[in-house]
Amino acid sequence: MTELADRLREIVGDAHVLPGEPRYERDVTGRFGGPAAVVARPGSCAEVAAVLAACTAAGIAVVPQGGNTGLVGGGVPRGGEVVLSLARLTAIETLDPVARQITVGAGVTPATLAAALRGSSLALGVDFGARDAATLGGMVATDAGGAQVLRHGTMRARVAGLEAVLADGRVLRRLSGLPKDNAGYDLPQLLVGSEGTLAVITAVRLALVDAPHRPIAALIGMRSIGAAVDLVAGARRMLPGLQAAEVFDDAALEIVMGHLALPQPLAERHAVYVLVETDDDVDALAAALGDAGDVVVADDTARRQTLWRYREALNPAVNAAGIPHKLDVSVPLPAMAAFAAEARAAVESLGGTAILWGHLGDGNLHVNALGLPPEDERVDETVLALVAGHGGSISAEHGIGVAKRPYLGLTRTPEELSVMAAVKRALDPRSILNPGVLL
């Protein structure tokens, strides 16, 4: 290891080979992590390639890491790996306004990209609360989603090309961004969602979307998740500009109000809250909401940001309250109400507290369980089995990581798992890249 560390210093410089420390070794939930051999911070694709070649030659595993905002243990070491931080890959190339595309380094954050696009009338089309820390390379590697999936899709829909490095240092580069290019396998799309197990993404060619013209947000109190699903289904028919439809329960509201000392946002407390954002006018929004009841509407930036704090601060609020079991799942929309009730009952039967929120437009619910030992897997097993029973997926947007690896067979067939393993062996035969994650 000493010899490898010396070689890494030759590649990236003494200042960018660091000893392990908590910000690289532990994820934001506090549930996952382990010691790193060293942390290497390359500043270019060529340096990434040289680092990977050196690690492969030494037989030392590598954990690629972006902003370390993951929630399933997929971007932190388990014990003795080299952490490969992509945080220094922050180049942003000139915007192509005709193609509506831009190429960025894997270490660029959504917030930095938004600042670079300001005034262009274009946007990424993927947004969530960790926009200041998450990196676009990591978002592609996990096929991140967020609030705007119902209108713009996940990161997969935003990828027009990729640059990535294989475990042995070979570089795959397809950054032309051609809308039509079916010459062989679509290797960039293969790497989307692969969680750093097949190659290390170093740059992304992004297909952009129209930025909202005049967004309007509304927070609505509802009696149940079933009623919330019906409300959003109607809103989608009536609001062409609907770009977000979020849901959270009263336990979630309680914990975020306590964490940020926020006031109660509506006149009364409700079982469920729906937060919608649209680029339509206020009259269209009012018509879509009908007689929904307890509602507050925000049509200026400051008030919209205030409403969004109740939703976007939920992850840090839950993490501050303890070490949670975080189960990011998706189920068919007609099954969401039944699944939510079953998941809550399952968590509570094991002695935990259930806190639910998610994305109503795409059936993605985040089941958070507090008050249970981090190593107690019973809640994971029970809730994910419920997901499979409803024909859902055990991961909607966070990825599999190490947290859900034992349960992948619940929603993937043996044949699918066999093909995944064959692809892994073909691209990373020595299992250097993120071993123990996903497969």
Solvent accessible surface area in square Angstrom, and as a share of the most:
residue,aa,sasa,rsa
1,M,96,0.43
2,T,106,0.62
3,E,146,0.65
4,L,10,0.05
5,A,8,0.06
6,D,70,0.37
7,R,107,0.39
8,L,0,0.00
9,R,88,0.32
10,E,129,0.58
11,I,23,0.12
12,V,11,0.06
13,G,30,0.28
14,D,107,0.56
15,A,77,0.60
16,H,43,0.19
17,V,11,0.06
18,L,38,0.19
19,P,100,0.63
20,G,28,0.27
21,E,57,0.25
22,P,105,0.66
23,R,147,0.54
24,Y,14,0.05
25,E,32,0.14
26,R,103,0.38
27,D,8,0.04
28,V,71,0.41
29,T,6,0.04
30,G,28,0.27
31,R,30,0.11
32,F,30,0.13
33,G,27,0.26
34,G,10,0.10
35,P,87,0.55
36,A,13,0.10
37,A,32,0.25
38,V,15,0.09
39,V,0,0.00
40,A,0,0.00
41,R,49,0.18
42,P,0,0.00
43,G,30,0.28
44,S,43,0.28
45,C,22,0.13
46,A,74,0.57
47,E,47,0.21
48,V,0,0.00
49,A,15,0.12
50,A,31,0.24
51,V,0,0.00
52,L,0,0.00
53,A,42,0.32
54,A,13,0.10
55,C,0,0.00
56,T,21,0.12
57,A,85,0.66
58,A,53,0.41
59,G,37,0.36
60,I,45,0.23
61,A,22,0.17
62,V,0,0.00
63,V,0,0.00
64,P,19,0.12
65,Q,7,0.03
66,G,20,0.19
67,G,30,0.29
68,N,24,0.12
69,T,38,0.22
70,G,40,0.38
71,L,17,0.08
72,V,4,0.02
73,G,1,0.01
74,G,16,0.15
75,G,22,0.21
76,V,1,0.00
77,P,0,0.00
78,R,78,0.28
79,G,45,0.44
80,G,38,0.36
81,E,16,0.07
82,V,0,0.00
83,V,0,0.00
84,L,0,0.00
85,S,1,0.01
86,L,9,0.05
87,A,42,0.33
88,R,80,0.29
89,L,12,0.06
90,T,77,0.45
91,A,70,0.54
92,I,57,0.29
93,E,100,0.45
94,T,124,0.72
95,L,42,0.21
96,D,48,0.25
97,P,91,0.57
98,V,136,0.78
99,A,48,0.37
100,R,90,0.33
101,Q,14,0.06
102,I,4,0.02
103,T,6,0.04
104,V,2,0.01
105,G,7,0.07
106,A,2,0.01
107,G,5,0.05
108,V,2,0.01
109,T,23,0.14
110,P,10,0.07
111,A,29,0.23
112,T,68,0.40
113,L,0,0.00
114,A,56,0.44
115,A,50,0.39
116,A,57,0.44
117,L,6,0.03
118,R,186,0.68
119,G,83,0.80
120,S,36,0.23
121,S,84,0.54
122,L,16,0.08
123,A,27,0.21
124,L,14,0.07
125,G,5,0.05
126,V,6,0.03
127,D,40,0.21
128,F,46,0.19
129,G,38,0.37
130,A,37,0.29
131,R,66,0.24
132,D,110,0.57
133,A,51,0.39
134,A,5,0.04
135,T,8,0.04
136,L,0,0.00
137,G,6,0.06
138,G,29,0.28
139,M,6,0.02
140,V,0,0.00
141,A,15,0.12
142,T,46,0.27
143,D,28,0.15
144,A,10,0.08
145,G,2,0.02
146,G,3,0.03
147,A,14,0.11
148,Q,33,0.15
149,V,28,0.16
150,L,32,0.16
151,R,103,0.38
152,H,32,0.14
153,G,21,0.20
154,T,35,0.20
155,M,0,0.00
156,R,99,0.36
157,A,55,0.43
158,R,24,0.09
159,V,15,0.09
160,A,33,0.25
161,G,2,0.02
162,L,4,0.02
163,E,17,0.08
164,A,1,0.00
165,V,0,0.00
166,L,6,0.03
167,A,6,0.04
168,D,67,0.34
169,G,16,0.16
170,R,146,0.53
171,V,55,0.32
172,L,53,0.26
173,R,143,0.52
174,R,79,0.29
175,L,42,0.21
176,S,68,0.44
177,G,6,0.06
178,L,108,0.54
179,P,131,0.82
180,K,185,0.79
181,D,70,0.36
182,N,147,0.76
183,A,85,0.66
184,G,63,0.61
185,Y,188,0.71
186,D,79,0.41
187,L,61,0.30
188,P,10,0.06
189,Q,47,0.21
190,L,75,0.38
191,L,4,0.02
192,V,5,0.03
193,G,25,0.24
194,S,9,0.06
195,E,15,0.07
196,G,7,0.07
197,T,3,0.01
198,L,13,0.07
199,A,3,0.03
200,V,2,0.01
201,I,12,0.06
202,T,4,0.02
203,A,11,0.09
204,V,0,0.00
205,R,32,0.12
206,L,0,0.00
207,A,25,0.19
208,L,9,0.05
209,V,15,0.09
210,D,90,0.46
211,A,36,0.28
212,P,51,0.32
213,H,168,0.75
214,R,119,0.43
215,P,23,0.15
216,I,1,0.00
217,A,0,0.00
218,A,0,0.00
219,L,0,0.00
220,I,0,0.00
221,G,5,0.05
222,M,20,0.09
223,R,193,0.71
224,S,42,0.27
225,I,19,0.10
226,G,25,0.24
227,A,10,0.08
228,A,0,0.00
229,V,24,0.14
230,D,102,0.53
231,L,25,0.12
232,V,4,0.02
233,A,42,0.33
234,G,13,0.13
235,A,1,0.01
236,R,101,0.37
237,R,191,0.70
238,M,101,0.45
239,L,3,0.01
240,P,115,0.72
241,G,6,0.06
242,L,6,0.03
243,Q,4,0.02
244,A,2,0.02
245,A,1,0.01
246,E,1,0.01
247,V,2,0.01
248,F,2,0.01
249,D,7,0.04
250,D,42,0.22
251,A,36,0.28
252,A,0,0.00
253,L,1,0.00
254,E,94,0.42
255,I,35,0.18
256,V,0,0.00
257,M,24,0.11
258,G,64,0.61
259,H,80,0.36
260,L,55,0.27
261,A,92,0.71
262,L,21,0.11
263,P,98,0.61
264,Q,74,0.33
265,P,26,0.17
266,L,13,0.06
267,A,89,0.69
268,E,110,0.49
269,R,92,0.34
270,H,39,0.17
271,A,56,0.43
272,V,8,0.05
273,Y,1,0.00
274,V,0,0.00
275,L,0,0.00
276,V,1,0.01
277,E,15,0.07
278,T,0,0.00
279,D,39,0.20
280,D,28,0.15
281,D,84,0.44
282,V,59,0.34
283,D,113,0.59
284,A,32,0.25
285,L,2,0.01
286,A,59,0.46
287,A,60,0.47
288,A,11,0.09
289,L,14,0.07
290,G,58,0.56
291,D,142,0.74
292,A,27,0.21
293,G,60,0.58
294,D,31,0.16
295,V,49,0.28
296,V,52,0.30
297,V,52,0.30
298,A,2,0.02
299,D,46,0.24
300,D,58,0.30
301,T,76,0.44
302,A,70,0.54
303,R,123,0.45
304,R,37,0.13
305,Q,112,0.50
306,T,68,0.40
307,L,12,0.06
308,W,29,0.10
309,R,112,0.41
310,Y,5,0.02
311,R,24,0.09
312,E,45,0.20
313,A,13,0.10
314,L,0,0.00
315,N,45,0.23
316,P,66,0.42
317,A,2,0.01
318,V,0,0.00
319,N,33,0.17
320,A,71,0.55
321,A,61,0.47
322,G,31,0.30
323,I,71,0.36
324,P,0,0.00
325,H,0,0.00
326,K,11,0.05
327,L,3,0.01
328,D,0,0.00
329,V,0,0.00
330,S,24,0.16
331,V,7,0.04
332,P,62,0.39
333,L,57,0.28
334,P,130,0.82
335,A,19,0.15
336,M,0,0.00
337,A,40,0.31
338,A,49,0.38
339,F,0,0.00
340,A,6,0.04
341,A,64,0.50
342,E,65,0.29
343,A,0,0.00
344,R,69,0.25
345,A,60,0.46
346,A,10,0.08
347,V,0,0.00
348,E,92,0.41
349,S,92,0.60
350,L,44,0.22
351,G,61,0.58
352,G,10,0.10
353,T,76,0.44
354,A,2,0.01
355,I,4,0.02
356,L,4,0.02
357,W,3,0.01
358,G,0,0.00
359,H,8,0.04
360,L,1,0.01
361,G,6,0.06
362,D,53,0.27
363,G,1,0.01
364,N,6,0.03
365,L,1,0.00
366,H,10,0.04
367,V,0,0.00
368,N,0,0.00
369,A,0,0.00
370,L,18,0.09
371,G,69,0.67
372,L,14,0.07
373,P,64,0.40
374,P,45,0.28
375,E,133,0.60
376,D,26,0.14
377,E,63,0.28
378,R,125,0.46
379,V,1,0.00
380,D,2,0.01
381,E,88,0.39
382,T,56,0.32
383,V,0,0.00
384,L,0,0.00
385,A,52,0.40
386,L,48,0.24
387,V,0,0.00
388,A,32,0.25
389,G,70,0.67
390,H,52,0.23
391,G,60,0.58
392,G,15,0.15
393,S,26,0.17
394,I,2,0.01
395,S,23,0.15
396,A,35,0.27
397,E,23,0.10
398,H,32,0.14
399,G,9,0.09
400,I,11,0.06
401,G,0,0.00
402,V,25,0.15
403,A,10,0.08
404,K,1,0.01
405,R,95,0.35
406,P,90,0.57
407,Y,24,0.09
408,L,14,0.07
409,G,48,0.46
410,L,74,0.37
411,T,29,0.17
412,R,90,0.33
413,T,66,0.38
414,P,101,0.64
415,E,121,0.54
416,E,74,0.33
417,L,50,0.25
418,S,68,0.44
419,V,96,0.55
420,M,61,0.27
421,A,30,0.23
422,A,43,0.34
423,V,42,0.24
424,K,23,0.10
425,R,147,0.54
426,A,76,0.59
427,L,43,0.21
428,D,2,0.01
429,P,104,0.66
430,R,137,0.50
431,S,50,0.32
432,I,6,0.03
433,L,0,0.00
434,N,3,0.01
435,P,37,0.24
436,G,28,0.27
437,V,4,0.02
438,L,27,0.13
439,L,69,0.35
